[in-house]
Amino acid sequence: MHVFATAGHVDHGKSALVRALTGMEPDRWAEERRRGMTLDLGFAWTEVPGAGQVAFVDVPGHERLVGNMLAGVGPVPAVVFVVAADQGWQAQSQEHLGVLDALGVGHGLLAVTRADLADPEPARKEALDRIAETSLGAVPSVAVSAVTGAGLAELRTELARTAGALPAPDPGADVRLWVDRVFTVRGRGTVVTGTLGAGTLRVGDHLESARGGRTLRVRGLEALKEPRSQVGAVARVAVNVHGPGADALRRGDALLAPGRWLTADTVDVRLTGDPARDLPRHLTLHAGSAAVPVTVRPLGDDTARLRLAATLPLRIGDRALLRDPGRHRVPAGVTVLDVRPPVLARRGAAATRAHDLRALTGRPDGAGELRRRGLVRRSELAAMGAAAPSEPVAGDWLADPAHWTALGERLREAVKEHAAGHPLEPGLPLETARQVLGLPERCLVEALLTAGSGLRQREGRIYGSRSRPALPPAVEAAVAAVRADLAEAPFRAPEAGRLAELGLTPRLLAAAAAAGALLRIADSIVLLPGADARAAALLSRLAQPFTASQARRALDTTRRVALPLLEHLDRQGRTVRLDGALRRCAPAAEPEEARTDAG
C-alpha cells in the first residue's frame, strides 16, 4: 500500500478530488458534508494501475484547522498538493507548503483542480515555482476537474510514478504508530487508526503506550476495511487494542514496540527555515500526530534546546516543526539531533553545547554517539535510532575505544594511589573504584581488569604490583615478637593481653596475615604461616578418629586455640568432622614435606 496526504488552501477541491479518484466520501461528519468543508481528517483509498492500493489522508485546509492537518500529514511519506485553477495560490497554500518543507517531505505531485473553470497554467506555474524551492523540489503536475473527470487518468499515472519512487519501508523496523483517530466499537472496545510508516503489526502483538507506558494487546487489525492477521508498512491501519488505559488513548498518542523506544522531554534540534530571527520562547511542537507545547532555548545560529510539556517517543533524525498557533505561522522546522542531551548547568555549557551541535548532521551515527557519550547501553543507543558500532564490553554496555583505554589508565592510577595511601590495605575496593571512575555499574570495573591491565581482583579488591600489605616498622617489630613466641610453642597463640601489649589490633593482625607474616585462623588467634599443615601432619599420627580433646593434647595447646584450628582444618579439607565429637584426617593430610617438618 502507498499512502498520500492532501494539502492546500481551504475550498480548493481536495476532498472532491479524493472522491473522484476513489469513489469514496472522505468527509466522515454530517457537518462536513453539509458545509462542504473538511473539518477533520478523512480517509479513502483506491486501486491505481501500476501502484496497487493507494490510500489518501484528506486534511482540512482552513487556517483554524492546521493542527488537524498536521496530525494527518506528519506520519505520511508523500503528498498531493492541491491548488485551484480559478483561485490560484492562497494564504493556506503557503502555510501548508511551509509545513511540508519543515517536515522534509520529499515526494509528491501537484494537482491543479477546477481546470474546467479557469486556465490552469497560471496557477500551475506559480505553484511549481514555489514548490521547487522546498524539500519537495521539482514535482510532476496535472490539471484536473473532479466534475468532468478530465485529467484523472493522467493523475493516476503520476500517482503510480510517484509511489514507485518512494523509498522501500523496513518491515522489520521498530513499530511507532502515531494515533490520529480513536473510537469505540461495541463488543470490541477501543480502536485506533494511524499511518504505519515502518515495521509490521500482527494480531497478538503487545504495544506500549508512549503516554503512561502501559502495555496493550493487539486484538484485531484492519487495513482498508479488510481484517488482517498482520499488516506491514506503509499502510493505513485500524488497530483494536485491549488492556488497561486503552480507553484513555487520544490523537497524538503513539503505540510503540515495547522496550525499543525512549520518550524524551528535552531534545536538542537543528532548526530550518529562518529560525534565528524572532523565534518565540513558547511554541507548539508538531511531531507525528502529536502537538505538544515547548519552551525554546536557542543554542546557536540554527540549533536550540526544546523542553516539552509532555514526553514524546523521538529518535535522532526525526523531522518535526515548531508552530506559533497565535500567529498562524511556522517559524521553523526541526531535525532531532539528540534525545538524551547533557544538562547545561555550568557557566559556558550552552556555548560548548552549541559548538558540539554544529558537528551533528541529524543522521543516526552509532560510532559518533558512542564517541560523544563514552559509555552507553546498546539498547539505549538503538532506542535513540543509532546502530551499535561494536560489541558490548560488559553486559549491555558499549564503550568508545579511546574512552575505554582512558578508563583503564585511570583505574591503574587509582589502584596505585590507594596502595600508597593505605599500605596496610593496598587493594582498592571494587565499589570505590566504580565511584572514582564515575561508572554506572560494577561490572564495568571488572571488565577493565583484562589481560594486560596489570591489575587483579581478589575478594572484592583490586591489586596492582603491590598485592600484600606493607607493614610499618613498629608493626613489623610487634609481629616479630609474636613469631618469636610461636617459635617456642607453635600452637599456643598469644593471648589477647599479649597482643594488646604489642599494639596489634584486629586490623593490624589482618594486615600481617595478608602480608604473609602470620596465619590468622580466627579473630585475634594467629599462628605462624604453615602451622595448619604441621597440625594436620601431627593429627594424622593419632588413632583415627579422634576427639577435640585428643587433638588439643597432641598439639600442646588450649581449647581456645584447638577448636578454631580444627574448624580451620575442616574448611581446608585436611580434617573431616564425623559427628558432634569425632573427626578424622583426610587421606592427603600428611604430605611428605609435612612429615619431614614434623619429624
Secondary structure, DSSP 8 states (H G I E B T S, - for coil): -EEEEEE-STTSSHHHHHHHHHSS----SHHHHHHTS--S-EEEEEEETTTEEEEEEE---SGGGHHHHHHHHTT-SEEEEEEETTT-S-HHHHHHHHHHHHHT---EEEEEE-TTTS-SHHHHHHHHHHHHTSTT-S--EEE--TTT-TTHHHHHHHHHHHHHHS----TTS--EEE--EEEEETTTEEEEEEEE-SSEEETT-EEEETTT--EEEEEEEEETTEEESEEESSEEEEEEEESTTGGG--TT-EEE-TTS--EEEEEEEEEEESTTSS--SEEEEEETTEEEEEEEEE-SSSEEEEEEEEEEE--TT-EEEEEETTTTEEEEEEEEEESS-----STTHHHHHHHHHHT--SS--HHHHHHHHSEEEHHHHHHHT---SS--SBTTEEE-HHHHHHHHHHHHHHHHHHHHH-TTS-SEEHHHHHHHHT-S-HHHHHHH--TTS--EEETTEEE-S--S----HHHHHHHHHHHHHHHHSTT----HHHHHHHT--HHHHHHHHHTTSSEEEETTEEE-TTHHHHHHHHHTTS-SSEEHHHHHHHHT--HHHHHHHHHHHHHHTSEEE-SSSEEEE-GGGS-HHHHHHH-
